[in-house]
Structure formats: C-alpha cells, structure tokens
C-alpha cells in the first residue's frame, strides 16, 4: 500500500509538472507557427508574381536613370545650369534601383533579413539618404525653375557660373545625410538597447512618433509646401505677363503699322533640332531668322521694313517665345511635382500613423505597398524628363535610335 501510494503520488506529481509545462510548450509552438506563416505568407504563384514585379521595377529604375546620365554625358546641349539638378536627381534614383531595391526584395518576400546587422545598417543609411536626397533635388529643381521664370535677367547672368549649382548639389547630399543617418547609426547606443530582432531590418526609431513627425515634416511636408509655392508663383507670373506685360513690353514704335499679333508669334525654329529646343534657360535669340520672317510678312501688308520695325518684331517674337517657354516649364514642373506628391504622401502619412500607434493599427501589407509606391517615384522620373523637355527627348533618341535621329536632324539642315 505504501508503495502503491508512493507510486500514485509520483504519477500525480508528474502530471502536475506536465500540466505546468503545457502553456510554455504551446506558446513555443504558436511562435514557431507564426514564424513559419510570416516566412510563407504568400502562395508560390503570388510569390513569383511579386518577385517578378519587384525585379522589373528595379530594372526600369536602373535603365531609365542610366539613360538620363548617359544623355547628360553625350549631349553637350544638356549641360547647363538647370539640368545639373536633373542629373543629381537621376544619380540618387539610379542608386535606389542598384542598391536599395535588390537588397530589400528577399526581405520583403520572406519577412526575414539574412544579410546581417552591418549590411542592414548600411542599407538603411543608403535608403534614407537616397530617398531624402531625391526629395530635396525636386525642391531644388522647382526653385531653379522659379528663378528662371520670375527673375530671368539675373538668372541668365549667372548661367556661366558652374560652381553655383555644384555647391547646391553637394549641400543637398549633406542635408539629406544629417536628417536621418545619425539617428540610424547611433539611436540604439543612446537608448542603451536595440528593439530590432536579429532577423529583422528597420530603423530603431520606426515606432517613435515624435521623431517621425519632426523628420517627416522636414523631409516631405516642408518640401511639398515649397514646391507648391514655387509653382503658384510661376503660374501667377505667367498670368500677370499675359494680362499686362506682353503687349506693353512688345509695343512697337508709333510709326509702325505692324499688327499686335506679332507679339505672340512663336519663336521661329520652334520645331528645330535639339540644339534649338525650347528650354528657356539655354536658348538664345536668332535675329537672322526672325529678320527673314519679318521680310516675308511685311510685303504682304505693304509695309517697308525699317530698322525700328525689324527690331520691334524681333523683340516681340522673343518675348512671346519666352512666355510660351515659361508655360512649358510650369507644365513640366507641375507634372514632376504631382508625381512626387502622389508617390510620397501615402507612405509619409502612414509612417506617422504607424509610429503613433506603435505599429498596431496599420497592416504590414498596406505599409509595404506605400513603401514600394515611394520607390516608384524613382522609376517615373526618367520618363517625365522626355515627356516635359524636348532636349531630353532628342538626347534619348540620339542614344536609342541613332539612325532615326540622324534622319530627323538632316531634315532640318
């Protein structure tokens, strides 16, 4: 009986220990299941499709921005002040496609970072640096266009000063580095510990709402307000000149009977080859061609062409051409800025919301979509250049279709 009783007590004790260990074992099993589900969160078909789309986006980003850089190297017509800022933007977007996207694709698909903490830090620094530099470049491009339209005289006087845009380009990278990179590198040392798991890769401040709000204000909201202001001022200046400036500035001498419509003549050679494209900041007047136009138009109206009339028509033609060119600048800038706002706004707002609720109120899939939408802006920019600028379009044609470009060019000469 004593032995039986002792055996019974031992059995009860073992059952008690087994029951006590069950929650821990179950918890471990759930954690393992969660890890497995996160690593295989997509079916095989969806995984292949997403991988294809991500790789395709990276390739488009790389090839598109390489084309912009090559165009700048091969075509001397692109090497003037405003286009240096487009080159700076293309370099940052190219680096996004070469470095940031390829390293993030496996992490995005599997949910695990396999490259170690050191590479993670490097990737974070590059990603935040390049994306922030891209935003600041758009602001700089907007400011440059603003000056070329509203302060054309002083802007053209500085055209030959190459050091001015170079200093601004370097400043863009310095400011972009200072905004996020020190926090990425030293946050865990200041806090005394790291909140990022060994198989994960994200910034330590990702759930710090105060830091995200301040950084996002400097990275997105202030730049968005600035480019919106520059665009509004450009459109306001164009409307003012349309209402008042054009006819007053182009008024011919009283002895001339030339029509007012000469003030709005398009620039002769507007459909000319790339060396005469419509970019106002590098165009120069061609009085010889304008004189020929004057000579052709004057006899039909029975007017003699005096030097005063010839100068007036030439000046009116240049003024009307400048107005048309500024309209194209405003339109192209508006397209680039709208693309920037559409691609960046969802990610920035969602990041702030996620930081405020410590990542619990935003589904990770939604955050991933907005993250890739942000990178989509780096892929779109190379296609916006030829859409908005004839010089880039001609330079791209010269690289991609040299025979067609030679045929087109020979048709003008």
Buried (B, 14 or more C-beta within 10 A) or exposed (E): EEEEEEEEEEEEEEEEEEEEEEEEEEEEEEEEEEEEEEEEBBEEEEBEEBBEEBEEBBBBBBEBBBBBBBBBEEBEBBEBBBBBBBBBBBBBBBBBBBBBBBBBBBBBBBBBBEEEEEEBBBBBBBBBBBBBBBBBBBBBBBBBBBBBBBEBEEBBEEBEEEEEBEEBBEEBBEEBBEBBBEBBEEBBEEEEEEBBEEEEBBBBBBBBBEBBBEBBBBBBBEBBEBBBEBBEBBBEBBEEBEEEBBBEBBBBEEEBEBEEEBBBBEBBBBEBBBBBBBBBBBBEBBBEBBBEBBEEBBEEEEBEBEEEBBBBBBBBBBBBBBBBBBBBBBEBBBBBBEBBBEBBBBBBBBBBBBBBEEBEEBEEEEBEBBBBBBBBBBBBBBBBBBBBBBBBBBBBBBBEEEEEBEEBBEEEE
